[in-house]
Amino acid sequence: MNENTNEEKKVPENKGKEVINNTNNNGPQTFKPIKKNSDIKKRLMKIMLIVVGVLIVLLIITLIMSLFSNKSKTYEEIEEIMKNAAIEYYDVQSGLLPKEEGETITVKASTLIDAELMKPLSELREGESCSGRVEVTKVGDNIIYTPYLDCGNNYTTKELYKAILEQGIVTSDNGLYDMNGEKVYRGDDVNNYLQLDNYLFRIVKVTSDNKILLILNEMASTSSSYYDDRYNQDRRFNSGFNDYRISRIREYLDDLYNNKLEYSLLSKKDKEKLVPFNLCIGKRTPTDTTNNNSLECKDILENQMIGLLTVSDYMNASLDANCLKTIDRSCQNYNYLKLSGTEWWLVTGNSLNNYEAYIVKSSGYLDENTASGYKKVRPTIMLNNNVMIKSGNGSETNPFVLK
């Protein structure tokens, strides 16, 4: 009896485990789904789009704020606005344009504002009191528009000749001298470099009416010509003539100015800054001591756009006290115009004959040379007195640059 009772009470081995399992699962079992890679990518793409959208909105806000916070134009931008407004104004009022060579008329900024061709200067330059005008000049076949802006101590449009004169007049050593009513650079170390679009030039002098004579600093390797190579009956040879009016070199210079040669000396923009000038083509003897161009200017070729340097201008560039007559070798000393190793033509002929003109020798002094000689050509041009300086101090490393 006892044995049977004990067998009935025996508990199976896995019964406890079932009980425990049942107590841990009060309800039906649930399983967390495993996310697919495509779902993750979609979420990342959505986040990226939101970030990009926020950045675009911030960029737009920044641009709008910059437009409202910086209404003022630069001084150069205002000058350009005035110039363009004047051009538009005279497109309609063409009958008012200057008709005579060198004639200048002026239109005020207030007139252009009243014509609704530009905004008031007070809007273009907030917080400043400015005035302006545009001078309109006939130069050759061109009409030149020159804007002037005056904002007091903050900014004033400045002509090149004023920047040159601000270097100061000297009476010794290298620098700018007052000679014969002109301001002349003299010496071998002067700050008279000027950069045009294509080439570097040197400023020779400022004339009495504030025009500026330039000479090419260094010539292109191909810039050579005869002064003249025609048959000379007196010489019975093709030794040429020293009359600039009929010379080959004049033809060469005209072709150079009109861009008919293999290199371009002047851009269209450069030519707009030039003014016609009277080229002094008179002759002199090798022993003449006059250096004020009175001999050269006894014969004048009017309204020239390009030319060559006179003997007097070359002599005046030397600071040597012994540079007294045309062919004095001392004229090579303290003279920025000489180019070592290069011989080049001057415009001046020898008055003792009809076949010799003066050249600058490779060492820098002047000498007579048969007109049929093949030498370098170093052109001269004249800047108008209203050309404006953009930058520079005239040094070789920081030449004057024009607007």
C-alpha positions as CSV (number, residue, x, y, z in Angstrom):
1,M,0.0,0.0,0.0
2,N,2.7,2.4,0.9
3,E,4.7,1.8,-2.2
4,N,1.7,2.5,-4.4
5,T,1.0,5.7,-2.6
6,N,4.5,7.0,-3.1
7,E,4.5,6.4,-6.8
8,E,1.3,8.4,-7.3
9,K,2.9,11.4,-5.7
10,K,6.1,11.5,-7.8
11,V,6.5,14.7,-9.8
12,P,7.8,14.6,-13.4
13,E,11.2,16.2,-14.0
14,N,10.1,18.9,-16.4
15,K,7.1,20.1,-14.6
16,G,8.9,22.8,-12.7
17,K,10.2,24.3,-15.9
18,E,6.8,24.4,-17.4
19,V,5.5,26.3,-14.4
20,I,8.3,28.8,-14.5
21,N,7.7,29.3,-18.2
22,N,4.1,29.9,-17.7
23,T,4.6,32.5,-15.0
24,N,7.0,34.5,-17.4
25,N,4.4,34.7,-20.2
26,N,1.3,36.3,-18.9
27,G,0.0,36.7,-22.4
28,P,0.7,35.8,-25.9
29,Q,4.4,36.1,-27.0
30,T,5.4,39.1,-29.3
31,F,8.5,39.4,-31.5
32,K,10.2,42.8,-32.6
33,P,10.4,43.0,-36.4
34,I,13.9,43.4,-38.0
35,K,14.1,46.7,-40.0
36,K,15.1,46.4,-43.6
37,N,18.0,48.4,-45.2
38,S,15.6,50.2,-47.6
39,D,13.7,51.7,-44.6
40,I,16.9,53.0,-43.1
41,K,18.0,54.6,-46.4
42,K,14.6,56.3,-46.8
43,R,14.9,57.8,-43.3
44,L,18.5,59.1,-44.1
45,M,17.4,60.5,-47.4
46,K,14.6,62.4,-45.7
47,I,16.9,63.8,-43.1
48,M,19.4,64.9,-45.8
49,L,16.6,66.7,-47.8
50,I,15.5,68.6,-44.7
51,V,19.1,69.7,-44.0
52,V,19.6,70.8,-47.6
53,G,16.3,72.7,-47.5
54,V,17.3,74.5,-44.3
55,L,20.7,75.5,-45.8
56,I,19.0,76.9,-48.9
57,V,16.6,79.0,-46.8
58,L,19.5,80.3,-44.7
59,L,21.4,81.2,-47.9
60,I,18.4,83.1,-49.3
61,I,17.9,85.0,-46.0
62,T,21.6,85.9,-46.0
63,L,21.5,87.2,-49.6
64,I,18.4,89.3,-48.8
65,M,20.0,90.7,-45.7
66,S,23.2,91.6,-47.7
67,L,21.1,93.4,-50.3
68,F,19.4,95.5,-47.7
69,S,22.4,96.1,-45.5
70,N,24.9,97.1,-48.3
71,K,23.1,99.5,-50.6
72,S,26.2,101.7,-51.2
73,K,28.1,101.4,-54.5
74,T,31.8,101.7,-54.7
75,Y,33.2,105.0,-56.0
76,E,34.3,103.4,-59.3
77,E,30.9,101.9,-59.8
78,I,29.2,105.3,-59.3
79,E,31.6,106.8,-61.9
80,E,30.6,104.1,-64.3
81,I,26.9,104.7,-63.6
82,M,27.3,108.4,-64.3
83,K,29.2,107.7,-67.5
84,N,26.6,105.3,-68.8
85,A,23.8,107.7,-67.9
86,A,25.5,110.5,-69.8
87,I,25.9,108.2,-72.9
88,E,22.2,107.4,-72.7
89,Y,21.4,111.0,-72.2
90,Y,23.3,112.2,-75.3
91,D,21.9,109.3,-77.4
92,V,18.6,111.3,-77.1
93,Q,20.2,114.8,-77.0
94,S,22.7,114.1,-79.8
95,G,22.4,117.7,-81.1
96,L,24.1,118.9,-77.9
97,L,27.3,116.9,-78.4
98,P,30.5,118.8,-79.0
99,K,31.3,119.3,-82.7
100,E,34.8,120.9,-82.8
101,E,38.0,119.0,-82.1
102,G,38.9,119.3,-78.4
103,E,35.6,120.9,-77.5
104,T,34.2,119.9,-74.1
105,I,30.7,120.1,-72.6
106,T,29.5,119.2,-69.1
107,V,26.4,117.5,-67.8
108,K,25.8,117.4,-64.1
109,A,24.8,114.3,-62.2
110,S,21.6,116.2,-61.0
111,T,20.5,116.5,-64.7
112,L,21.0,112.8,-65.2
113,I,19.0,112.1,-62.0
114,D,16.2,114.4,-63.1
115,A,16.1,112.6,-66.4
116,E,15.6,109.3,-64.4
117,L,18.8,107.8,-65.9
118,M,20.4,107.1,-62.6
119,K,19.5,107.1,-58.9
120,P,20.4,110.0,-56.6
121,L,24.0,110.0,-55.3
122,S,22.7,109.9,-51.8
123,E,21.2,106.5,-52.5
124,L,24.2,105.2,-54.4
125,R,26.5,106.2,-51.5
126,E,24.6,106.2,-48.2
127,G,25.8,108.5,-45.5
128,E,28.0,110.6,-47.8
129,S,27.5,113.9,-49.4
130,C,28.7,113.6,-53.0
131,S,28.4,115.6,-56.2
132,G,29.2,114.6,-59.8
133,R,29.5,115.6,-63.4
134,V,30.5,114.1,-66.7
135,E,32.6,115.9,-69.2
136,V,32.1,115.1,-72.8
137,T,34.9,115.8,-75.2
138,K,35.3,115.4,-79.0
139,V,38.7,113.7,-79.7
140,G,39.2,112.9,-83.4
141,D,36.2,110.8,-84.5
142,N,35.4,109.8,-80.9
143,I,33.3,111.3,-78.2
144,I,34.9,110.7,-74.8
145,Y,32.9,110.6,-71.6
146,T,34.8,111.4,-68.4
147,P,33.0,111.1,-65.0
148,Y,34.0,113.2,-62.0
149,L,32.9,112.3,-58.5
150,D,33.5,114.5,-55.5
151,C,32.8,113.0,-52.0
152,G,34.9,115.4,-50.0
153,N,37.7,114.0,-48.0
154,N,36.5,110.4,-48.6
155,Y,37.1,110.4,-52.4
156,T,37.7,112.6,-55.4
157,T,38.2,111.6,-58.9
158,K,41.8,112.5,-59.8
159,E,43.4,113.2,-63.1
160,L,46.8,111.6,-63.9
161,Y,48.6,114.9,-64.3
162,K,47.6,115.8,-60.7
163,A,49.0,112.6,-59.4
164,I,52.3,113.3,-61.3
165,L,52.5,116.8,-60.0
166,E,51.9,115.5,-56.4
167,Q,55.4,113.9,-56.7
168,G,56.7,117.4,-56.3
169,I,59.0,119.6,-58.3
170,V,62.7,119.3,-57.7
171,T,65.7,121.4,-58.6
172,S,68.4,118.8,-58.2
173,D,68.9,115.0,-58.5
174,N,66.3,112.7,-60.1
175,G,62.8,113.8,-60.5
176,L,60.3,116.2,-62.0
177,Y,61.7,119.6,-63.1
178,D,60.0,122.8,-64.2
179,M,61.5,123.6,-67.6
180,N,60.2,126.0,-70.3
181,G,56.7,126.0,-68.8
182,E,56.5,122.2,-68.8
183,K,57.1,119.6,-66.1
184,V,59.9,117.4,-67.3
185,Y,61.3,114.1,-65.9
186,R,65.1,114.1,-65.6
187,G,67.6,111.6,-64.3
188,D,68.2,107.9,-64.6
189,D,66.0,106.8,-61.7
190,V,62.6,108.5,-61.9
191,N,59.1,107.2,-61.1
192,N,57.5,107.8,-64.5
193,Y,56.3,104.4,-65.6
194,L,52.8,104.0,-67.0
195,Q,51.0,100.8,-68.0
196,L,48.6,100.9,-70.9
197,D,46.7,97.8,-72.0
198,N,49.5,96.3,-74.2
199,Y,52.8,98.0,-73.3
200,L,54.7,99.8,-70.6
201,F,55.5,103.5,-71.3
202,R,57.5,106.2,-69.7
203,I,56.2,109.7,-69.0
204,V,58.4,112.3,-70.7
205,K,56.7,115.5,-69.6
206,V,53.5,117.2,-68.7
207,T,52.8,120.0,-71.1
208,S,51.7,123.6,-70.2
209,D,48.1,122.6,-70.8
210,N,48.5,119.4,-68.7
211,K,48.6,116.9,-71.5
212,I,51.1,114.1,-71.0
213,L,53.8,113.0,-73.5
214,L,54.6,109.3,-73.4
215,I,57.3,107.2,-75.0
216,L,57.3,103.4,-75.4
217,N,59.5,101.9,-72.7
218,E,60.9,99.1,-74.8
219,M,60.1,98.1,-78.3
220,A,58.9,94.8,-79.6
221,S,61.7,92.8,-81.3
222,T,60.2,93.5,-84.7
223,S,59.7,97.2,-84.3
224,S,62.4,98.4,-86.7
225,S,62.3,100.6,-89.8
226,Y,64.3,102.9,-92.1
227,Y,63.8,106.6,-91.5
228,D,63.6,106.7,-95.3
229,D,65.1,104.6,-98.1
230,R,64.2,106.5,-101.2
231,Y,66.7,107.3,-103.9
232,N,68.5,110.5,-103.2
233,Q,69.7,112.4,-106.3
234,D,72.3,114.4,-104.3
235,R,73.8,111.2,-103.0
236,R,73.1,109.1,-106.1
237,F,72.1,106.4,-103.8
238,N,69.0,105.1,-101.8
239,S,70.2,107.0,-98.8
240,G,66.7,108.4,-98.3
241,F,65.6,111.9,-97.1
242,N,65.4,113.4,-93.6
243,D,62.1,115.1,-94.2
244,Y,59.7,113.4,-91.7
245,R,56.6,114.5,-93.8
246,I,57.6,112.2,-96.7
247,S,59.5,109.6,-94.7
248,R,59.0,105.8,-94.6
249,I,59.1,106.0,-90.8
250,R,56.0,108.2,-90.8
251,E,54.2,105.5,-92.9
252,Y,55.4,102.9,-90.4
253,L,54.1,104.8,-87.4
254,D,50.7,105.3,-89.1
255,D,50.5,101.6,-89.8
256,L,51.5,100.9,-86.2
257,Y,48.8,103.2,-84.8
258,N,46.2,101.6,-87.1
259,N,47.2,98.1,-86.1
260,K,48.4,97.1,-89.5
261,L,51.6,95.5,-88.3
262,E,52.3,92.2,-86.7
263,Y,52.0,93.5,-83.2
264,S,49.4,95.8,-81.6
265,L,50.7,98.8,-79.8
266,L,47.5,100.4,-78.6
267,S,44.1,98.9,-77.7
268,K,40.8,100.7,-78.6
269,K,40.5,101.6,-74.9
270,D,44.0,103.2,-75.0
271,K,43.2,105.2,-78.1
272,E,40.2,106.8,-76.4
273,K,42.6,108.4,-73.9
274,L,44.8,110.0,-76.5
275,V,44.7,113.5,-78.0
276,P,46.1,114.8,-81.3
277,F,49.2,116.9,-80.8
278,N,51.6,119.1,-82.9
279,L,54.7,117.1,-83.7
280,C,57.8,119.3,-84.0
281,I,59.8,118.1,-87.0
282,G,62.2,121.0,-87.5
283,K,65.9,120.2,-88.1
284,R,69.1,121.2,-86.2
285,T,72.9,121.0,-86.5
286,P,75.0,118.6,-84.5
287,T,76.5,121.5,-82.5
288,D,73.2,123.4,-81.7
289,T,72.9,124.0,-78.0
290,T,69.2,125.0,-77.8
291,N,67.2,122.5,-75.8
292,N,63.8,124.1,-75.5
293,N,62.4,122.7,-78.8
294,S,62.4,126.1,-80.4
295,L,64.5,124.8,-83.3
296,E,62.4,121.6,-83.7
297,C,59.1,123.5,-83.5
298,K,60.0,125.9,-86.3
299,D,58.3,123.2,-88.5
300,I,55.2,121.6,-87.1
301,L,53.0,118.7,-88.3
302,E,49.6,119.3,-86.8
303,N,47.0,116.8,-85.3
304,Q,49.3,113.8,-85.0
305,M,48.2,110.7,-83.0
306,I,51.7,109.2,-82.9
307,G,55.2,110.4,-83.5
308,L,58.9,110.2,-82.3
309,L,60.9,112.1,-79.7
310,T,62.8,115.3,-80.5
311,V,66.5,115.9,-79.8
312,S,65.6,118.6,-77.2
313,D,63.4,116.2,-75.3
314,Y,66.1,113.6,-75.2
315,M,68.7,116.2,-74.0
316,N,66.5,117.5,-71.3
317,A,66.2,114.0,-69.8
318,S,69.9,114.0,-68.9
319,L,71.1,115.5,-65.7
320,D,74.7,115.9,-66.9
321,A,75.7,119.5,-66.9
322,N,78.0,118.8,-69.9
323,C,75.0,117.7,-72.1
324,L,75.1,121.1,-73.9
325,K,74.8,120.3,-77.7
326,T,73.1,117.8,-79.9
327,I,75.9,115.2,-80.1
328,D,77.6,115.7,-76.7
329,R,78.4,112.2,-75.4
330,S,77.6,113.4,-71.9
331,C,73.9,113.3,-72.8
332,Q,73.9,109.5,-72.2
333,N,74.7,110.1,-68.5
334,Y,71.9,110.2,-65.8
335,N,69.3,109.7,-68.5
336,Y,66.4,107.2,-68.1
337,L,65.6,107.3,-71.9
338,K,68.7,105.4,-73.0
339,L,68.4,101.7,-73.8
340,S,71.6,99.9,-73.5
341,G,72.5,97.9,-76.6
342,T,69.7,99.4,-78.7
343,E,69.8,102.1,-81.4
344,W,66.6,104.0,-82.1
345,W,65.4,106.9,-84.2
346,L,64.5,110.4,-83.1
347,V,62.2,112.6,-85.3
348,T,64.8,115.4,-85.7
349,G,66.8,115.7,-89.0
350,N,70.2,117.1,-89.5
351,S,69.8,120.6,-91.0
352,L,73.3,120.5,-92.7
353,N,72.1,118.0,-95.3
354,N,68.9,116.2,-96.6
355,Y,69.8,112.6,-95.8
356,E,70.7,112.3,-92.1
357,A,68.5,112.2,-89.0
358,Y,69.5,111.7,-85.4
359,I,69.6,108.4,-83.5
360,V,70.2,107.4,-80.0
361,K,73.3,105.1,-80.0
362,S,73.4,101.9,-78.0
363,S,75.5,103.6,-75.3
364,G,73.0,106.4,-75.0
365,Y,74.5,109.5,-76.8
366,L,73.1,111.1,-80.0
367,D,74.6,110.9,-83.4
368,E,73.8,111.5,-87.1
369,N,72.8,108.6,-89.2
370,T,72.0,108.1,-92.8
371,A,68.2,107.9,-93.2
372,S,68.4,104.5,-94.9
373,G,69.7,102.9,-91.7
374,Y,67.5,100.2,-90.2
375,K,66.9,101.2,-86.5
376,K,64.4,100.6,-83.7
377,V,61.3,102.7,-83.5
378,R,60.2,104.1,-80.2
379,P,56.9,105.8,-80.7
380,T,55.5,108.8,-78.7
381,I,51.8,109.5,-78.0
382,M,50.0,112.2,-76.0
383,L,47.5,111.5,-73.2
384,N,44.6,113.9,-72.8
385,N,44.6,116.1,-69.7
386,N,41.4,114.5,-68.4
387,V,42.6,110.8,-68.1
388,M,42.0,109.5,-64.6
389,I,44.4,107.5,-62.5
390,K,43.2,104.2,-61.1
391,S,46.3,103.1,-59.1
392,G,50.1,103.1,-58.9
393,N,52.8,105.5,-57.9
394,G,54.9,105.5,-61.2
395,S,57.6,103.1,-60.1
396,E,58.6,100.2,-62.3
397,T,57.0,97.7,-59.9
398,N,53.9,99.8,-59.4
399,P,53.3,101.9,-62.5
400,F,50.5,104.3,-63.0
401,V,47.4,102.6,-64.2
402,L,44.5,104.5,-65.8
403,K,40.7,104.0,-65.5
